[in-house]
Amino acid sequence: MPLILTEEQTMLQDAAHGFLNEQAPIAHLRKLRDERDADGVSRDLWRAFGEMGFAGVIIPEALGGMGWAP
């Protein structure tokens, strides 16, 4: 069964894709892997991800998120 995204979901997908292409190219992720970073994630990248609102996608609206979780 094909997944058909709503207009809002498509906009979110496009925004996330652009953000990650710019801020976390594969070279960045490989560097984290190769350096065996203790956190396994770039704190600056995660902070920027949150500032863009992506971290709140699955948080219920009543708690300040977008409430897009199934």
Backbone hydrogen bonds, N-H to C=O, Kabsch-Sander energy under -0.5 kcal/mol:
donor,donor_aa,acceptor,acceptor_aa,energy
4,I,2,P,-0.6
5,L,3,L,-0.6
10,T,6,T,-2.4
11,M,7,E,-2.2
12,L,8,E,-2.4
13,Q,9,Q,-2.6
14,D,10,T,-2.5
15,A,11,M,-2.4
16,A,12,L,-2.8
17,H,13,Q,-2.6
18,G,14,D,-2.4
19,F,15,A,-2.5
20,L,16,A,-2.8
21,N,17,H,-2.4
22,E,18,G,-1.9
23,Q,19,F,-3.3
24,A,20,L,-2.2
28,H,25,P,-1.2
29,L,25,P,-1.6
30,R,26,I,-2.6
31,K,27,A,-2.0
32,L,28,H,-1.9
33,R,29,L,-2.1
34,D,30,R,-3.3
35,E,31,K,-2.4
36,R,33,R,-1.1
37,D,32,L,-2.0
43,R,41,V,-0.6
46,W,42,S,-2.6
47,R,43,R,-2.4
48,A,44,D,-2.3
49,F,45,L,-2.4
50,G,46,W,-2.2
51,E,47,R,-2.4
52,M,48,A,-1.6
53,G,50,G,-1.5
54,F,49,F,-1.5
55,A,49,F,-0.5
56,G,53,G,-1.0
57,V,54,F,-1.4
59,I,56,G,-0.5
63,L,60,P,-1.7
64,G,61,E,-2.1
65,G,60,P,-2.1
66,M,56,G,-3.1
67,G,56,G,-0.7
67,G,59,I,-2.5
68,W,57,V,-2.8
